[in-house]
Amino acid sequence: MQTMPTSVTNEHPAGFPGGPRLLADVGGTNARFALELAPGNIGYVHVLPCAAYATLAAALRAYLGLPDVAAVAPVVRHGAIAIANPVAGDVVRMTNHHWQFSIAQLREECGFEVLAVVNDFTALARALPYLDLGEEKRQVGGRGAEPGTPLAVIGPGTGLGVSALIPTAAGWTALQSEGGHASFSPINETEVEILRFARREFGHVSAERLISGSGIELVYRALADLHGVPAEPLSAADVTLRALRGNCLLCDETIESFCGMLGTVAGNLAVTLGARGGVYIGGGIVPKLGERFDRSLFRARFEGKGRFNAYLSAIPTYVITAGYPAFAGVSAILAERLGDR
C-alpha cells in the first residue's frame, strides 16, 4: 500500500455539516482514496492495490479502517467513487479488473447515506477547470484556450479513458464516454502492419488495444514481428524505461508509435467536439514520459488533419501532472448530489 503523507490545511476551517466525505478514484490496478474534511480540503490519501482485495467493499473498508483515517473520520456518511468502467444502472462490472458490485449494496454495506459512483474520466473531466498551469498541468503546443468552448480529456493507463466538459448555461456538463473503445484507424503503413498483427489475437482492435499499458506491449511485439527480430517478454514499464534510457531502438520506436497514435486520436477528439478550450492528456503513462513526449510525434499527429491543420494548431494540449486530479472532480459531483454547491 502506498501512502501520501498528509498535512491538512486550515484554508477551509469550517467542516461539512455531515462530516468528512470519502473520495475515491478506482482504476484497473490501484484504488486511490482520500477524505475531504471541508470544501477543497482534501487529504489522508492512500493508494491500495486492487489485486490485494477480493472486492471494492473490502478495499474501501480497509481504507476507512486505517488508523490515521479512522482517527479523523470514525463515521463517514457521504462518498463519491470514480471508477474505470461504464456506470449505467446499479450493477457495475469492471472491464480491466474482476471487481463487480451493486451500488446500492455497497452503500449499505459500508454505511453510507449517499454514495455517488461515476466513470473515472467523467470525474476527471469535471476536475479540468480546477487544474493550475505549471503546478498541475503543462502545455505541449498550441496557443491559448478559447473561453466558453468544450474541453476534452483522454488518458492512456490500464485502459484508454475519454471524456469532455461541455459548457452550458447552468455550468459544465461532463460527457459519459467510452471513446477508448472506438475502432483503431491506422495512418501509415507501419500502423497498418501493427493493426494486422493485433487482429491475429483480437477480432476488434479498438484504440485502447494499442494506446494503453497493454497496448505498449502489443505494439512492441508487433514491431518486433515487422522487423523480423525476437521480442523479449517486456512489460510496458520495461519498454518505457528502456526507451527513456536510450538503450533499445525497438523500445524507442514503440514509444514513438504510441505517442503518434495518441496524437491522432486526440486530434480526432478535438475536431469531433470542437474542443478549442484544450485537450488534456491524463492517465498514468504520459506524465512519466516527460520531455520524451514533448519531442515525440504527438503534436504533429494531433495537428495532421489536412485542411484542418490550422484549426488544430491553435488548440492547446496539456499533460495533467497533478498527483490525484480526479478527486476534485468527484468532490464537485458529490457536492452537487448533496446540494451544497
N, C-alpha and C positions, 0 to 999 in steps of 0.2 A: 504494500500500500504506500502510495506517495502522499506526502502531506506538504501543504504550503503554509509555513509559519504565518500567523495572522496577528496583526495588531489592529484592533477595531478602532476606527476613528471616532471622534466626537463631533464630526461635522453635522450630524443629524441626531442630536441628543434625544429627541422625542421618539420613542419606540412605537410600533404598531399597536393599536388597541387590542388586536387578537394575539399579540405576542410574536416572537420571531417566525419567519417564514422559511420553509425549505425551498431551495432552488437546486435543480439537477440538470445535468447535460449527459445523456447516456448514449455512447457510441457502441460500435461493434466490439471494441477492445477494452475501453475503460468507461467507468461511470464516475463523473465528477459531481461532487456535492458541495453545497455551501449553505450558510444561513444569512438571511437578510434581517438585520436587527431593527433597522429603521430605513426609510426611503434612501436608497443609494448607498447604504452602509452594509456592504457585503463582505463577509469574512468566514473564518473557520472552514477553509477549503480543504477537502481531502479527495484524493483520486484513488478509486478502488478498481482492481482488475475484474472485469466481468467474469472471466473464467474461474475465479475463486469462489463464486457464489452460484448456487443452484437456480435462484430466482432473483428478479429485481427486488421483490419484497425483502429477501434475505440481505441483499446489499444495502437497501435503504435502512433496515433495522440496525445493521452493523454500523452504519454511519451515525445514526441517531444515538447509538449506544456508546460511541467513543467518549472518553472522559471529558475532553475539552468541550465537546458539543453538548453532552448531557448536562454539564455544569451550568451552561448559559441558557440552554433551552430544554428543560426537563419535559416540557409538553410543547408539541408543535401541531397547530391546528390547520394551518394553511400551507399548501405546497404547489409547486409547478415543476413539471418534468418535460424537458426537451429530449426526444428520442429519435434515433436514426432509423426511422421507419414511417410509412404512411400511418396516419391516425384517422380512421373512419369508423365511427361506432365505438362500442365498448371494448371489444377484444382487439388487442394489439399483439401481432406476431412479428418479431424482429426478422429482418431479411438477412442480416450478417451476423446473427448470434442466435442461440437456441431459446432465449427467453420469450415467453408469451404470457399474457396476463389479461385479466379483466380490470378495467379502470375502476369500476365500482367496488370490486372485491379488494383491490389494492388499497383504495381509500379506506375501506372498513377495516382491513387487516392491520393497517399502520396507524389507525386512529385519527385520520384527517377529517375535518368538517368539509373542506373544499380542496380538491386536488385537480389541477389542470394538467392535461397531457397533450403535448403538441409535437409536431415534427421538428427535428432539431434545426433544420435550415429555415423553417418558419420563424423560430425563435431567433436565429442568427440574423435574419433579415430585420427583425424588429430592433436589434441592437445597433444596426449600422449608423443611425443618426447620432449615437452617443460616443462613437469612436473618435478619439483625438488624433489629428495628423501629427506624425512624428513619434508619439508615445504608443499609440495603439494601432496605427496603420501607416504604411509608407506608399508613396505614389510611384508607379512604374509606367511612365509615358502618359501621353495625352495632355490636355490643358486643364482648365478649371471645370468643376462640376456645374451643370446648369440647374439653378434652383427650380423647384416645383416640378421636376421630372422624375421618372422612376429610377430606383437604384436596383441593381441586380447583384446577386451573390452566387458564386459557385465554389465548391470546395472538394478537392480530392483527399480522401483519407482511406478508411476501410472501404468506403463506397465513394460515390460522387454525388454530393448534395447540391441542389439547385433551388433557389427561391428568388423573390423580388419584393420590393417595397413600392407600393403604388400610392401616390398622393391623392387624397380625396378631400372634400370639403370638411369632413369630420376628423381628418388626420390621416395617418398612414394605415394602409391595409397590406398585410403580408400574404403572398400567394402560397398556397399549399401545393407544392410542385414535386413531381418525381421525374424531373427532366433528365436526370442522370441515366435513366433507362431508355432514352431515345436512341434510335439506331445510330451506330457509328458510321460516319461517312468519310472515306479516305480522300485526301487532297492530292497525293503524289503516288508514284509507282511503288515507293518503299512502303507506304501505308496500305496500298492495295495488297502487297505481299503479307504485311502484318495481319490484315483482315483475313486473308486466305488461311494463314496459319491458325488464327483464332477459331475459324469456322470448323477446323478439324475436331475441335473439342466442344464448341458451343453452337447450337442451332441458330441462336440470335446473338449477335455481337452488339451490345449497347456501348455507349460512350463509357459507362462505368467499368466495363470489362477491361478497358485499356487505360483509362485515366483514373487510377486508384492505386492503392498499395499492391494488391494482387495483379493489377494491370501492369505495373512496372515489371513485375516478374515475368508476366506473359510476353510483354514487348521484348524483354531481354532474350527470352527463349526464341522468339520469332526472328529477331535479328541474327542470333547465332545460327539458326537454321538457314536464313537467307544467305549468310556469308560462308556457310559450309564449315563452321567451326563448332567444337563441342561447347555446350552450355554447362557451366558449373551450377551446382544446386544452391544458388544465391537467393537470399531474401531481398525484399525491396530495400530494407535498410542497408544490406551489404552492397547492393548495386549503387545506391545513392552515395554511400561512403567512398567507394572506390572511384566513382565519378568525381566527387569533390576533391579527392586526393590526387587525381590526375594520373593514376597508375593502371587504368583499364580503359582502352579506347572503346570497347564494346559497351561498357557501362556508361561512358560519357555519351555515346550515340543513343543509348536507351533514354537517358535523362533528357537529351535534346529532343528526341521524338516525343516524349511525354509532354514537355513544355510546348512544343509546337501544336500537338493535338489539343491541348488545353486552350491554347490561344484561339484556335479555330472555333471550338465550342463556345468559348466566352464571347467571341465576336458574333456568333450566331445568336446568342442570348441577347446581346446588346441591340442588334438590329431588330430582333423579334419584339422586344419590349420597348424600344426607343429609350434605352437606359442612359440618357445623357447626364444623369446625376452621378454616373460612375458604375463600374463593375468591380466588385470586391472579390478577392480570392481568399477563401478560408480553408479549413481543413488542416490536417497535421503535417502534410508533406511539403508544400511550397515554402512556408516560413523557414524550414530547415535548409532550403537550398540557398538562401541568402543572395549574394551577388551573382551566383551562377544563374539564377532565374532571371535576373535583370538583363544579362547579356545573352540570354537564350533567344530562340526563335519566337517566343511567346508573343511579344508585341507586334512583330512583323506579321505573324499569322492572324493576330487579332484584327489588324487593320486591313488584311489582304482580302478585300471583298470587291475588287474591280472598281466599278463606278461609285461604290460607297466608301472608297478608301479615305477620302477627305472627311466624310461624316464620322467615321470611326476614329480617325487620327485625333479628333478633338476630344473624344471621350476618355476621361481618366480611368486608369485601372489602379487598384490599391491592393496590396498584400496586407491582410489582417495580421498584426503582430501581437495583439493583446493575448494574455495568457488564457483567459476564460471568457471570451466575448459573449457567449450565449447566455450567461447569467443575467446581463442587462435586459436581454430580450424576454426571457421567461419572467423576470421581475415585472416588466411592463404588462405582459399578458395577464399575470396573476392579479396585478393591481386593477386592471380593467374588469376582470372577473369579479373582484370584490367590491368594485365601485368606488375606489378611493383615488382614482387618477383619471 
